[in-house]
Structures are given as C-alpha cells and as structure tokens.
Amino acid sequence: MCGIVRDCAGLRGRRSRDGPRALSWANATGRRVLRILRPPNEDACDAATWPGTDNGARRDQLRYRTKQRAGTRQRYGPPMTDGRHDDDDERRRVIEEELKRIEESAMYSAQIQFEQAKQWRGVNLALGLPASALAAVAGATALADTAGRLVAGVLALVSAGFGAVLTTINASHRMNQASSAANAYLEIQTAARQARLTDLPYQTVEEGRAALAEITARRNEQNKTAEVPNRRAYRRGAKNIEDGGQSYTVDQNDTNRH
C-alpha cells in the first residue's frame, strides 16, 4: 500500500510532458488512493510517503486524524469494543432478570399457599368441632336417660359422619402441607432477592449462573410437591400482594429518597 501511495505522490510531485491534464490526473488519483488506502494508524506507513509531505501542516493533520480514529473504530468494520466485557454485562443482566422472575413467582406462590392453608384450617375446624361435640352429647344423653337412646344414636351417627368426611379429605394434613410449601416459597423468594442484590454485582458471570441454577432447582423441586391451589386462594393471595402484604418499610424509604 505504501508503495502505491509513493507512486501517486511522485506523480503529483513532478510535471508531466502532457502538461496540466496529466498533472490534474495525478492529483486526483493521489487523493482517491489517500482516501481508500488510509492506514488504521500512523505506524502502518511512514508519514513521509504520503502526498504532500513536504507540507508540514498536512502531515500533522493526517497524524491527528489517524490518532482520532485509532482505538475508536476500524476503517471497514463496526466500532472497536471489548466484546468479552459486553457479553459479560449482557449475561449478568439476563441473570438479574431471571432472578427477579423467580423472586416474583415465589412471592405469589407463598401468599397463595398461605391462603390455601387458611382454607384447610377452616375446613378442619368446621368438621372436627361438630364431630367432637356431637359425640360428647350423644354419650351424655345415652348415660343420663334410657329414653334418650334414640337421640343419642342419631347424634352418634351424625358425629361419625363428620368424622368420616374429615378423615377422607384429610384437612389437617393438607393444612400443614400448604403451610410448609408457603414457608419454602418464602425461603426461595428471600434467596433470589439476596442473590440479586447482594451477590450478583460482585460475582463473576459463572458464579452468578451457578447461583441461579441452584435457586431454580429449589423452585422446581418445591413446585413438584406443592398442592395446586384453588381459584379463591389465588385471588386472595394476589390481593394480599396488591394491598402491600409483601412490601417492606426499607423499600418504601428507598423509593421516597429516589
């Protein structure tokens, strides 16, 4: 490339036998070659080989333009950037967004499971208390008066019916299961929030990805064991969140400061 530029520079530097027309052609050719073959930095070709190097101002101008282009962009390509750094930032952003999704999902699941536990607790009390009370009344009636045996028998049958229904639906076990699932989802929510806010900004991408994989595995395992909630529990759980049931005072203070 430098040799071509030297030839063009020589054509511009000497007069041709054909007169002004040949000189004009040489000047135009030198300018085109200068635009097309301009090196990416000033070390690619010595400044003395460029046309017009006898002009110190022109040489300084070329060097200044070359320094401006060096490190900012290539002649025939996109801007020069640290590709690895950009890739790490993009992956870290994706990890942060995924942690936010897990945190939000766990928050809703926890509130819904708590509402489910409340429902099963109500069912357990609604069936268990009458069954116990009727059984006690039936026994007392049978012992107090022999004429009340018929009433005692009816009460005993009703009590047994309540007990059979309670045993069939197993409300107590389902209440405990829903409560345990809700607390497990709260743990996942807390872990995702802490990983996103306190750990991820200071971790490498590989460490952040490993933390995300661990929390995702915990969430998936919990989803397998949690009971599917009903529509009423879902609506009440969502309403709890909308009413601020999962908001913290420190978060409100941060919002007010911003």
Contacts in CASP RR format, 6 or more apart in sequence:
PFRMAT RR
TARGET T0000
AUTHOR 0000-0000-0000
METHOD contacts of the structure
MODEL  1
MCGIVRDCAGLRGRRSRDGPRALSWANATGRRVLRILRPPNEDACDAATW
PGTDNGARRDQLRYRTKQRAGTRQRYGPPMTDGRHDDDDERRRVIEEELK
RIEESAMYSAQIQFEQAKQWRGVNLALGLPASALAAVAGATALADTAGRL
VAGVLALVSAGFGAVLTTINASHRMNQASSAANAYLEIQTAARQARLTDL
PYQTVEEGRAALAEITARRNEQNKTAEVPNRRAYRRGAKNIEDGGQSYTV
DQNDTNRH
1 37 0 8 1.000
1 39 0 8 1.000
1 44 0 8 1.000
1 45 0 8 1.000
2 44 0 8 1.000
2 45 0 8 1.000
2 46 0 8 1.000
2 49 0 8 1.000
3 49 0 8 1.000
4 33 0 8 1.000
4 37 0 8 1.000
5 30 0 8 1.000
5 33 0 8 1.000
5 34 0 8 1.000
5 37 0 8 1.000
5 45 0 8 1.000
5 49 0 8 1.000
5 50 0 8 1.000
5 51 0 8 1.000
6 49 0 8 1.000
8 26 0 8 1.000
8 29 0 8 1.000
8 30 0 8 1.000
8 33 0 8 1.000
8 34 0 8 1.000
8 51 0 8 1.000
9 30 0 8 1.000
9 49 0 8 1.000
9 50 0 8 1.000
9 51 0 8 1.000
9 52 0 8 1.000
9 53 0 8 1.000
10 26 0 8 1.000
10 51 0 8 1.000
11 25 0 8 1.000
11 26 0 8 1.000
11 29 0 8 1.000
11 30 0 8 1.000
12 23 0 8 1.000
12 26 0 8 1.000
12 27 0 8 1.000
12 30 0 8 1.000
12 51 0 8 1.000
12 52 0 8 1.000
13 26 0 8 1.000
15 23 0 8 1.000
16 22 0 8 1.000
16 23 0 8 1.000
16 26 0 8 1.000
30 51 0 8 1.000
31 51 0 8 1.000
34 50 0 8 1.000
34 51 0 8 1.000
38 66 0 8 1.000
38 75 0 8 1.000
39 45 0 8 1.000
39 66 0 8 1.000
40 66 0 8 1.000
40 69 0 8 1.000
40 70 0 8 1.000
40 74 0 8 1.000
40 75 0 8 1.000
41 66 0 8 1.000
41 69 0 8 1.000
41 70 0 8 1.000
42 62 0 8 1.000
42 63 0 8 1.000
42 66 0 8 1.000
42 67 0 8 1.000
42 70 0 8 1.000
47 53 0 8 1.000
47 59 0 8 1.000
47 62 0 8 1.000
47 63 0 8 1.000
48 59 0 8 1.000
50 58 0 8 1.000
50 59 0 8 1.000
50 62 0 8 1.000
52 58 0 8 1.000
52 59 0 8 1.000
53 59 0 8 1.000
69 75 0 8 1.000
71 80 0 8 1.000
72 79 0 8 1.000
72 80 0 8 1.000
73 79 0 8 1.000
73 80 0 8 1.000
74 80 0 8 1.000
88 205 0 8 1.000
91 205 0 8 1.000
91 209 0 8 1.000
92 200 0 8 1.000
92 205 0 8 1.000
92 208 0 8 1.000
95 200 0 8 1.000
95 205 0 8 1.000
95 208 0 8 1.000
95 209 0 8 1.000
95 212 0 8 1.000
96 196 0 8 1.000
96 200 0 8 1.000
98 212 0 8 1.000
98 216 0 8 1.000
99 192 0 8 1.000
99 193 0 8 1.000
99 195 0 8 1.000
99 196 0 8 1.000
99 200 0 8 1.000
99 212 0 8 1.000
99 215 0 8 1.000
100 192 0 8 1.000
100 196 0 8 1.000
102 188 0 8 1.000
102 192 0 8 1.000
102 215 0 8 1.000
102 216 0 8 1.000
102 219 0 8 1.000
103 189 0 8 1.000
103 192 0 8 1.000
103 193 0 8 1.000
103 196 0 8 1.000
105 219 0 8 1.000
106 185 0 8 1.000
106 186 0 8 1.000
106 188 0 8 1.000
106 189 0 8 1.000
106 192 0 8 1.000
106 219 0 8 1.000
107 185 0 8 1.000
107 189 0 8 1.000
107 241 0 8 1.000
107 246 0 8 1.000
108 237 0 8 1.000
108 238 0 8 1.000
108 241 0 8 1.000
109 181 0 8 1.000
109 182 0 8 1.000
109 185 0 8 1.000
109 222 0 8 1.000
109 226 0 8 1.000
110 182 0 8 1.000
110 183 0 8 1.000
110 185 0 8 1.000
110 186 0 8 1.000
110 189 0 8 1.000
111 182 0 8 1.000
111 237 0 8 1.000
111 238 0 8 1.000
111 240 0 8 1.000
111 241 0 8 1.000
111 245 0 8 1.000
111 246 0 8 1.000
112 182 0 8 1.000
112 229 0 8 1.000
112 233 0 8 1.000
112 234 0 8 1.000
112 236 0 8 1.000
112 237 0 8 1.000
112 238 0 8 1.000
113 178 0 8 1.000
113 179 0 8 1.000
113 181 0 8 1.000
113 182 0 8 1.000
113 185 0 8 1.000
113 226 0 8 1.000
113 227 0 8 1.000
113 229 0 8 1.000
113 233 0 8 1.000
114 178 0 8 1.000
114 179 0 8 1.000
114 182 0 8 1.000
114 237 0 8 1.000
114 240 0 8 1.000
115 229 0 8 1.000
115 232 0 8 1.000
115 233 0 8 1.000
115 234 0 8 1.000
115 236 0 8 1.000
115 237 0 8 1.000
115 240 0 8 1.000
116 174 0 8 1.000
116 178 0 8 1.000
116 182 0 8 1.000
116 227 0 8 1.000
116 229 0 8 1.000
116 230 0 8 1.000
116 233 0 8 1.000
117 175 0 8 1.000
117 176 0 8 1.000
117 178 0 8 1.000
117 179 0 8 1.000
117 182 0 8 1.000
119 230 0 8 1.000
119 232 0 8 1.000
119 233 0 8 1.000
120 171 0 8 1.000
120 172 0 8 1.000
120 174 0 8 1.000
120 175 0 8 1.000
120 178 0 8 1.000
121 171 0 8 1.000
121 175 0 8 1.000
122 171 0 8 1.000
123 169 0 8 1.000
123 171 0 8 1.000
124 166 0 8 1.000
124 171 0 8 1.000
124 172 0 8 1.000
124 175 0 8 1.000
127 162 0 8 1.000
127 163 0 8 1.000
127 165 0 8 1.000
127 166 0 8 1.000
127 169 0 8 1.000
127 171 0 8 1.000
128 162 0 8 1.000
128 163 0 8 1.000
128 166 0 8 1.000
130 158 0 8 1.000
130 159 0 8 1.000
130 162 0 8 1.000
131 159 0 8 1.000
131 160 0 8 1.000
131 161 0 8 1.000
131 162 0 8 1.000
131 163 0 8 1.000
131 166 0 8 1.000
132 159 0 8 1.000
133 159 0 8 1.000
134 155 0 8 1.000
134 156 0 8 1.000
134 158 0 8 1.000
134 159 0 8 1.000
134 162 0 8 1.000
135 155 0 8 1.000
135 156 0 8 1.000
135 159 0 8 1.000
135 160 0 8 1.000
137 152 0 8 1.000
137 155 0 8 1.000
138 151 0 8 1.000
138 152 0 8 1.000
138 153 0 8 1.000
138 154 0 8 1.000
138 155 0 8 1.000
138 156 0 8 1.000
138 159 0 8 1.000
139 152 0 8 1.000
139 155 0 8 1.000
139 156 0 8 1.000
141 148 0 8 1.000
141 149 0 8 1.000
141 151 0 8 1.000
141 152 0 8 1.000
141 155 0 8 1.000
142 148 0 8 1.000
142 149 0 8 1.000
142 152 0 8 1.000
142 153 0 8 1.000
174 227 0 8 1.000
177 227 0 8 1.000
178 226 0 8 1.000
178 227 0 8 1.000
181 222 0 8 1.000
181 225 0 8 1.000
181 226 0 8 1.000
181 227 0 8 1.000
184 222 0 8 1.000
184 226 0 8 1.000
185 222 0 8 1.000
185 226 0 8 1.000
188 215 0 8 1.000
188 218 0 8 1.000
188 219 0 8 1.000
188 222 0 8 1.000
191 215 0 8 1.000
191 218 0 8 1.000
192 215 0 8 1.000
195 208 0 8 1.000
195 211 0 8 1.000
195 212 0 8 1.000
195 215 0 8 1.000
199 207 0 8 1.000
199 208 0 8 1.000
199 211 0 8 1.000
200 208 0 8 1.000
200 211 0 8 1.000
203 211 0 8 1.000
240 246 0 8 1.000
END
